[in-house]
Amino acid sequence: MLNVALFGYGRAGKIHYKNIMESPNLILKYLIEIQDISKEIDDSVNLINYNDKTLINNVFSDKKLDAIIITTPTKNHCELIMLALENNKHVFVEKPITENKEEIVTCFDLAENKNLVLFVGYNRRYDKTIQNIKERIFNNEIGTVNYALTISRDYPYPQESFLKISGGLFHDCATHDIDYMNWILNDKPISVYVSVPDNNDNTDFNYEHATINLKYSCGTMVVMNLSRISSSYDQRCEFYGSSGEIINNEFNQDMKLSFPDRYKNAFKTELLNFVNCIKTSSPALVKKEDCLNNLIIANACEESVKKNKKITIKYGDGYRNYNNVSKNVYENYLIARTYQTVNFVNTMHKKYSNLDTKMEIWDILEDLNDLVDVSDPDVSHPNLYHAIQTAESIKKDGLPDWMQLIGLIHDLGKIMYLKGDDKTGTGKKKQWAMVGDTFIVGCKLSDNLIFPEFNEKNLDTINEKYNSKYGMYEKGCGLDNVLCSWGHDEYLYKILTSSKNPNTIPEEGLYMTRFHSLYAYHDKKDYFYFQSEKDKKMFYWLKKFNSYDLYSKCDDIIDLNESKQYYMNLIKKYFTNTYLYI
């Protein structure tokens, strides 16, 4: 039997109180609440007023107490969690753990250091219906999930006192759907757009209705419908796959259920799971990354409302943060590092050497409007928007017009997908040989690459010829004479230097297009031992361009019609024709 203390006797607290009292595994030693609820609880439970700090300190210092269960308002969670962990108590806390990223990390890190369980209550994960859906999707019963829909409507309408401390519709309600959707899909969204009623001006985000549109990294489109108003508690979901569908549309408007009724068994299972985690020293189902992601996504929902636009969801701080990327980004780099070999790169050079398709340059740019770079953690908008943003940033700073042109066309090589396929990583869905950081093959792979742990997966590691510092090259041979992993940089360089596509772009511009994805070189300053005099001269321009390629990324959409004529004039100035052979 485990001795526990329950903090809070509100909506969730009453559920947990009942389940604790009925549990054969738990003894409720203390209940801490700000109101006098002595007539509502068993005489065996010590009722302590939340404002009596001396008695609360005695609770935490009680060596016979094993765990703390927290159902207070979110603002109190972090302090209580830290006190419990510092006093060597396991913790169960209702979601969200806190609305601060740093506090989430601090709490989980302390729990890990003390070898204690920090269990976060996202009860949907313990619902049999949702668990069954996850299992069926995991077993590929309906193939690739292309689209999903959730409906979450509350009943009865929450009291005003609760709404004031709820954290708003997205952190209170939507976070449940977000959490179990991420869990079922084993993925997380890269962008969000939220619609709310026009006549609601809620600075606390307590909207009565909202529609959340999420795009996941592997392509799944998800729509979440939320409402505070319903005739009965309403929880439905639908999943549509490439070979089937799963529909949970159980709803009876006459039942007058609330969430304690709908998730009665889930709450019990959740509490039992907490006990098992303590007794078996097994990890909790909800992890630190889940809590961080749920918070980031809910914050992005609020940002979308405030700005009334689609928002790229950034899971790290700053640009090019790969510590908590989406599944698609991770897999893109893993596969690229595995299969980008000397033989593969030579094969791709040969395959794409025959530039036999004629296409207008602006048509290429517009075609790329249908392509999103799956390797980029910083943007989820189509490629054309990033191209215009880069060019406009360069133009704004008064840099040469040829550099503005390079900003516009630097990703044109992604048009290779028209000739490519997913099997070779040059398609619309699988892009591992088209986008992402490039690296030099034929020599020891750099430890400065993104996800350096993937280096050992590379198929060339079995060839001794390619595993020394210089590999098949010589010191100072020049980057023109090394093989980079195949991608849109090399393909565009091939296009621009072909006699079929005459132009007067300066050498500096061509160099930018060829090596702008070689981050280990221009960002980490690796591979300098291959530098020629030309490379040393060009390095300044490559770094200069990189600052605009990277820091121009944003969700602001520039009017293409206003920009088109200016850039068409640049195209005509530097290209003999307005079309390219690709």
C-alpha positions in Angstrom: 0.0 0.0 0.0 1.2 3.5 -0.9 0.5 6.5 1.3 -0.5 9.5 -0.8 -1.6 13.1 -0.4 -4.1 14.8 -2.7 -3.7 18.5 -3.4 -7.0 20.0 -4.7 -10.7 19.0 -4.5 -12.0 20.6 -7.7 -13.4 18.9 -10.8 -10.4 16.5 -11.3 -9.7 16.3 -7.5 -13.1 14.8 -6.7 -12.5 12.1 -9.4 -9.1 11.2 -8.0 -10.4 11.3 -4.4 -13.0 8.7 -5.2 -10.6 6.5 -7.1 -8.0 6.7 -4.4 -10.5 5.7 -1.7 -11.6 2.7 -3.8 -8.1 1.6 -4.7 -6.6 -1.5 -3.0 -3.2 0.0 -3.6 -3.5 3.4 -2.0 -4.2 5.1 1.3 -5.2 8.7 1.2 -3.3 10.2 4.2 -3.8 13.9 3.5 -6.2 16.1 1.4 -5.1 19.7 1.0 -7.8 22.1 -0.1 -8.5 25.8 0.4 -12.2 25.3 1.2 -13.7 23.5 4.2 -14.8 20.2 2.7 -14.7 18.2 6.0 -18.3 17.0 5.5 -17.6 15.6 2.0 -14.6 13.4 2.8 -13.9 10.4 5.0 -12.9 10.9 8.6 -9.8 8.8 8.1 -8.3 11.6 5.8 -6.4 14.5 7.4 -7.8 17.6 5.9 -5.3 20.5 5.7 -5.9 24.0 4.6 -3.8 25.0 1.6 -2.9 28.4 3.3 -1.4 26.7 6.4 2.2 26.5 5.2 3.5 24.9 8.4 1.1 21.9 8.1 1.8 21.6 4.3 5.6 21.5 5.1 4.8 18.7 7.5 3.0 16.8 4.7 6.1 17.0 2.4 8.5 16.0 5.2 6.4 13.0 6.2 8.8 10.1 5.6 5.9 7.6 5.4 4.3 9.5 2.6 5.1 7.9 -0.8 3.5 10.2 -3.4 1.7 13.4 -4.1 -1.3 13.8 -6.4 -1.8 17.4 -7.7 -5.1 18.6 -9.1 -4.8 22.3 -8.2 -4.9 25.2 -10.7 -2.0 25.0 -13.1 -0.2 28.1 -11.6 0.5 26.0 -8.4 1.8 22.9 -10.2 5.5 23.7 -10.5 6.0 24.7 -6.9 4.2 21.7 -5.6 6.0 19.3 -7.9 9.4 20.7 -6.9 8.6 20.5 -3.2 7.4 16.9 -3.6 10.5 15.8 -5.6 12.9 17.5 -3.3 11.3 15.6 -0.4 11.6 12.3 -2.4 7.9 11.9 -3.2 6.6 10.5 -6.5 4.3 12.9 -8.3 1.1 12.6 -10.2 0.0 15.9 -11.7 -3.0 16.7 -13.8 -2.3 18.2 -17.2 -0.8 20.6 -18.1 2.2 20.2 -15.9 2.9 23.9 -16.2 2.6 26.6 -18.9 6.4 27.3 -18.9 8.9 25.3 -20.9 11.8 25.9 -18.6 9.7 24.7 -15.6 8.7 21.5 -17.5 12.4 20.7 -18.1 13.3 21.6 -14.5 10.6 19.3 -13.0 11.4 16.3 -15.3 15.2 16.7 -14.8 14.8 16.7 -11.1 12.6 13.6 -11.1 15.1 11.8 -13.3 18.0 12.8 -11.1 16.2 11.5 -8.0 14.9 8.4 -9.7 11.3 9.4 -9.0 8.2 9.1 -11.1 6.7 12.3 -12.5 3.4 11.2 -14.0 1.4 13.7 -16.0 -2.4 13.0 -16.3 -3.4 13.0 -19.9 -6.3 10.5 -19.3 -7.3 10.0 -23.0 -4.3 7.7 -23.4 -5.9 5.3 -20.9 -9.3 5.2 -22.6 -9.9 1.8 -24.2 -11.5 3.2 -27.3 -8.5 5.5 -28.0 -6.1 2.7 -27.1 -7.8 0.4 -29.6 -7.6 3.0 -32.3 -3.9 3.5 -31.7 -3.3 -0.3 -31.8 -5.2 -0.6 -35.1 -3.3 2.2 -36.7 0.1 0.9 -35.4 -0.8 -2.4 -37.0 -1.3 -0.6 -40.3 -5.0 -1.7 -40.4 -6.0 1.4 -42.5 -2.6 2.1 -44.1 -1.1 5.6 -44.0 -3.4 8.0 -42.2 -4.1 10.9 -44.5 -6.8 12.8 -42.6 -8.2 12.8 -39.0 -11.0 14.6 -37.3 -11.8 15.1 -33.6 -14.9 16.6 -31.9 -14.6 17.7 -28.3 -17.6 19.5 -26.8 -17.9 20.1 -23.1 -20.9 19.6 -20.8 -22.1 21.1 -18.6 -21.0 24.6 -19.3 -18.0 25.3 -17.0 -18.5 27.7 -14.1 -17.0 31.1 -14.4 -14.7 30.4 -11.4 -13.1 27.5 -13.3 -12.8 29.4 -16.6 -10.8 32.1 -14.9 -8.1 29.6 -13.9 -8.4 27.1 -16.8 -5.7 28.5 -19.0 -8.1 29.0 -21.9 -9.6 26.7 -24.5 -6.3 25.6 -26.0 -4.4 24.7 -22.9 -7.4 23.3 -21.1 -9.4 21.4 -23.7 -7.4 21.2 -27.0 -4.3 19.9 -25.3 -6.1 16.6 -24.6 -6.8 16.1 -28.3 -3.4 17.3 -29.4 -1.7 14.9 -27.0 -3.6 11.7 -28.0 -3.4 12.7 -31.7 0.4 13.0 -31.5 0.4 9.7 -29.6 -1.7 7.8 -32.1 0.1 9.2 -35.2 3.6 8.9 -33.5 4.2 12.3 -35.1 3.7 16.0 -34.3 2.3 18.9 -36.4 4.5 21.3 -38.3 1.9 24.0 -38.7 -1.4 25.2 -37.3 -4.2 27.5 -38.3 -7.1 28.3 -35.9 -10.5 29.8 -36.5 -12.6 31.3 -33.8 -15.9 33.3 -33.9 -15.4 36.9 -35.1 -17.5 38.4 -32.3 -15.2 37.0 -29.5 -12.5 39.2 -28.1 -11.1 37.0 -25.4 -7.6 38.0 -24.2 -7.6 34.9 -22.0 -8.5 32.6 -25.0 -11.6 31.3 -23.4 -13.5 30.9 -26.6 -16.7 29.0 -26.7 -15.9 27.5 -30.1 -12.7 26.9 -32.2 -11.5 24.9 -35.2 -7.9 23.9 -35.2 -6.3 22.8 -38.5 -3.0 20.9 -38.1 -0.6 19.6 -40.7 1.7 16.8 -39.5 5.2 16.2 -40.6 4.4 13.0 -42.4 1.5 14.7 -44.3 -1.5 13.8 -42.1 -4.1 16.6 -42.1 -6.0 16.9 -38.8 -9.0 19.0 -38.0 -10.1 19.5 -34.3 -13.5 20.9 -33.5 -13.8 22.3 -30.0 -16.8 23.8 -28.1 -17.7 24.6 -24.6 -21.4 24.1 -25.5 -23.2 20.8 -25.9 -26.3 18.9 -24.8 -24.0 16.1 -23.5 -20.3 15.5 -23.3 -19.2 14.8 -26.8 -16.0 13.0 -27.8 -15.7 11.7 -31.3 -12.9 11.0 -33.7 -12.3 9.7 -37.2 -9.2 8.5 -39.0 -9.1 8.0 -42.8 -6.2 6.0 -44.2 -5.0 4.9 -47.6 -6.7 1.5 -47.2 -9.5 2.0 -44.7 -11.0 4.1 -42.0 -11.7 4.1 -38.3 -14.7 6.0 -37.1 -15.7 6.5 -33.4 -19.0 8.5 -33.6 -20.6 7.4 -30.4 -22.7 10.4 -29.1 -26.1 10.4 -27.4 -27.3 13.9 -26.8 -29.9 12.7 -24.3 -27.4 11.1 -21.9 -26.3 14.4 -20.2 -22.9 13.0 -19.5 -19.9 15.0 -18.3 -16.2 14.1 -18.6 -16.0 12.2 -15.3 -18.7 9.8 -16.7 -17.1 9.5 -20.2 -13.6 8.8 -18.9 -14.5 7.1 -15.6 -12.6 3.9 -16.4 -9.7 5.9 -18.0 -9.2 7.8 -14.8 -9.0 4.6 -12.8 -6.6 2.9 -15.3 -4.5 6.1 -15.3 -4.2 6.0 -11.5 -3.4 2.2 -11.5 -0.6 2.9 -14.1 0.9 5.5 -11.8 1.0 2.9 -9.0 2.6 0.4 -11.3 5.3 2.9 -12.4 6.2 3.4 -8.8 6.2 -0.3 -7.8 8.1 -1.5 -10.9 10.3 1.5 -11.5 9.0 1.7 -15.1 8.8 5.0 -17.1 5.5 7.0 -17.3 3.7 6.9 -20.6 3.7 10.7 -20.9 7.3 12.0 -21.2 9.0 15.4 -21.0 9.0 15.8 -24.7 5.2 15.2 -24.9 4.6 17.9 -22.3 6.9 20.3 -24.1 5.3 19.6 -27.5 1.7 20.0 -26.2 2.6 23.3 -24.6 4.3 24.6 -27.8 1.4 23.5 -30.0 -1.2 25.1 -27.7 0.9 28.3 -27.7 1.0 28.2 -31.5 -2.8 27.9 -31.5 -3.0 31.1 -29.5 -0.5 32.8 -31.8 -2.5 31.8 -34.8 -5.6 33.4 -33.3 -3.8 36.6 -32.4 -2.2 36.9 -35.9 -5.0 35.4 -37.8 -2.7 33.3 -40.0 -1.1 29.9 -40.3 1.8 29.4 -37.9 4.9 27.3 -38.3 5.3 25.3 -35.1 8.9 25.7 -33.9 9.8 23.1 -31.3 13.3 24.5 -30.5 14.6 27.9 -29.6 16.0 29.9 -32.6 16.7 28.6 -36.1 18.1 25.1 -37.0 17.3 23.6 -33.6 17.2 19.9 -34.2 16.9 18.8 -30.6 13.1 18.2 -30.8 12.3 17.8 -34.4 9.3 16.2 -36.1 9.4 12.6 -37.2 9.7 13.4 -40.8 12.8 15.7 -40.3 14.5 13.0 -38.2 13.8 10.2 -40.7 14.9 12.4 -43.6 18.3 12.8 -42.1 18.6 9.2 -41.0 17.9 7.8 -44.5 20.1 10.4 -46.2 23.1 9.6 -44.0 22.6 5.9 -44.6 22.2 5.8 -48.4 24.1 8.9 -49.6 27.3 7.1 -50.8 29.9 7.7 -53.4 28.2 5.3 -55.8 24.7 6.8 -55.1 26.0 10.4 -55.7 27.7 9.4 -59.0 24.5 7.6 -60.1 22.4 10.7 -59.4 24.9 13.0 -61.3 24.5 10.7 -64.3 20.7 10.5 -64.0 20.3 14.3 -63.8 22.9 15.3 -66.4 20.4 15.1 -69.3 18.7 18.5 -69.1 16.0 17.8 -71.6 12.9 19.5 -70.1 12.2 23.1 -71.0 10.4 25.2 -68.3 9.8 28.9 -67.6 11.8 30.1 -64.6 8.7 31.7 -63.0 6.7 28.5 -63.7 9.3 26.5 -61.8 9.0 28.9 -58.8 5.2 28.6 -58.9 5.4 24.8 -59.3 7.5 24.7 -56.0 4.5 26.3 -54.3 3.2 22.8 -54.0 6.4 21.6 -52.3 7.3 21.9 -48.6 10.8 21.1 -47.5 10.4 18.2 -45.1 13.9 18.6 -43.7 13.4 22.2 -42.5 12.4 22.6 -38.8 11.9 26.4 -39.2 9.2 26.7 -41.9 6.1 24.8 -43.1 5.1 27.1 -45.9 5.6 26.2 -49.6 9.1 26.9 -51.1 8.1 29.9 -53.2 7.3 32.0 -50.1 10.8 31.3 -48.6 12.4 32.2 -52.0 10.6 35.6 -52.1 11.4 36.3 -48.4 15.1 35.6 -49.0 15.3 37.8 -52.1 13.3 40.6 -50.4 15.6 40.6 -47.4 18.7 40.9 -49.6 17.0 43.6 -51.6 16.1 45.5 -48.4 19.7 45.7 -47.4 20.8 47.1 -50.7 23.0 44.2 -51.8 23.7 43.6 -55.5 20.8 42.6 -57.7 22.5 39.4 -58.8 22.5 38.3 -55.1 18.8 39.2 -54.9 18.3 36.9 -57.9 20.2 34.1 -56.2 18.0 34.6 -53.2 15.0 34.0 -55.4 16.3 30.9 -57.3 18.6 29.3 -54.7 16.2 26.4 -54.1 15.1 26.0 -57.7 17.0 22.6 -57.8 14.1 21.1 -55.8 12.3 20.9 -59.1 14.1 17.7 -59.6 11.1 16.0 -58.0 9.4 16.2 -61.4 11.9 13.7 -62.6 12.4 12.0 -59.3 10.7 9.4 -57.1 10.2 8.6 -53.5 12.4 5.5 -53.8 15.5 7.5 -54.5 14.6 10.3 -52.1 13.8 12.7 -54.9 10.0 12.7 -54.7 7.3 14.9 -53.0 7.1 12.7 -49.9 10.5 11.3 -49.6 13.1 14.0 -50.1 16.3 12.7 -48.5 18.3 13.1 -51.7 16.9 16.5 -52.5 16.7 18.6 -49.3 18.5 18.9 -46.0 22.2 19.7 -45.1 24.7 18.2 -47.5 28.0 16.6 -46.6 31.1 15.4 -48.5 31.1 11.7 -49.4 34.2 9.7 -50.1 36.0 10.7 -46.8 35.3 10.4 -43.1 32.0 11.9 -42.3 32.1 15.0 -40.2 31.2 15.0 -36.5 29.7 18.4 -37.1 26.8 17.1 -39.2 23.3 17.3 -37.8 22.6 14.0 -36.0 26.3 12.8 -36.0 25.1 9.5 -34.5 23.8 8.6 -37.9 27.3 8.6 -39.4 27.9 5.0 -38.5 24.8 4.0 -40.6 26.4 5.2 -43.8 27.0 2.3 -46.2 30.5 3.6 -47.2 31.8 3.0 -43.7 32.8 -0.5 -44.7 35.1 0.9 -47.4 38.5 1.8 -45.8 39.2 4.1 -48.8 36.5 6.4 -47.7 37.1 6.5 -43.9 40.2 8.6 -43.5 40.3 12.4 -43.0 41.0 13.0 -46.7 39.5 9.8 -48.1 39.7 9.7 -51.9 40.8 13.4 -52.1 43.9 15.4 -51.4 44.5 18.3 -49.1 43.7 21.7 -50.7 42.0 20.0 -53.7 39.1 22.5 -53.6 35.4 22.0 -53.1 34.9 22.0 -56.8 36.7 18.6 -56.8 34.9 16.8 -54.0 31.6 15.0 -54.2 28.9 16.4 -51.9 25.8 14.3 -51.0 23.2 14.7 -53.8 20.7 17.4 -53.4 19.0 20.5 -54.9 22.2 22.6 -54.6 24.2 20.4 -57.0 21.3 20.0 -59.4 20.8 23.8 -59.6 24.5 24.3 -60.1 24.4 21.8 -62.9 21.5 23.6 -64.5 23.0 27.1 -64.2 26.5 26.1 -65.6 25.0 24.2 -68.6 25.5 25.7 -72.0 21.8 25.1 -72.5 21.1 27.8 -70.0 23.3 30.8 -70.8 23.5 33.5 -68.1 25.7 36.1 -66.7 25.4 35.3 -63.0 28.8 36.0 -61.3 30.9 33.2 -60.0 30.0 34.2 -56.4 26.4 33.6 -57.1 27.0 30.2 -58.7 29.1 29.3 -55.6 26.3 30.2 -53.3 23.8 28.0 -55.1 26.2 25.0 -55.0 27.2 25.1 -51.4 24.5 26.9 -49.4 23.4 23.6 -47.8 26.9 22.5 -46.8 26.5 23.8 -43.2 29.3 21.7 -41.8 31.6 23.9 -44.0 30.2 27.4 -43.8 28.6 27.2 -40.3 30.9 24.8 -38.4 34.0 25.5 -40.4 34.8 21.9 -41.1 36.4 20.7 -44.4 38.7 23.7 -44.4 41.5 21.3 -45.2 40.0 20.9 -48.7 39.9 24.7 -49.4 41.5 26.0 -52.5 42.3 29.7 -53.0 39.0 30.1 -54.7 37.2 28.6 -51.7 38.9 31.0 -49.4 37.9 33.9 -51.6 34.3 32.7 -51.9 33.8 31.9 -48.2 32.8 35.5 -47.4 30.0 35.5 -49.9 28.7 32.1 -48.9 28.5 33.2 -45.2 26.8 36.4 -46.3 24.2 34.6 -48.3 23.5 32.1 -45.5 22.5 34.8 -43.1 19.6 35.8 -45.5 18.7 32.2 -46.4 18.3 31.3 -42.7 17.0 34.4 -40.9 14.5 35.4 -43.5 12.3 32.5 -42.6 9.0 33.6 -41.2 5.2 33.1 -41.6 4.6 36.4 -43.2 3.3 36.0 -46.7 4.5 38.5 -49.3 2.2 39.5 -52.2 3.6 37.6 -55.1 1.8 39.7 -57.7 3.5 42.9 -56.4 7.0 41.2 -56.5 6.7 39.3 -59.7 7.5 42.1 -62.2 10.6 43.2 -60.3 12.1 39.7 -60.3 11.1 39.0 -63.8 13.2 42.0 -64.8 16.1 40.5 -62.9 15.6 37.2 -64.6 15.7 38.9 -68.0 18.8 40.9 -67.0 20.9 37.8 -66.1 19.5 35.0 -68.2 19.5 35.0 -72.0 16.1 33.3 -71.9 13.3 33.3 -69.4 13.2 29.5 -69.4 15.6 26.8 -68.3 16.4 23.3 -69.4 16.1 21.2 -66.4 
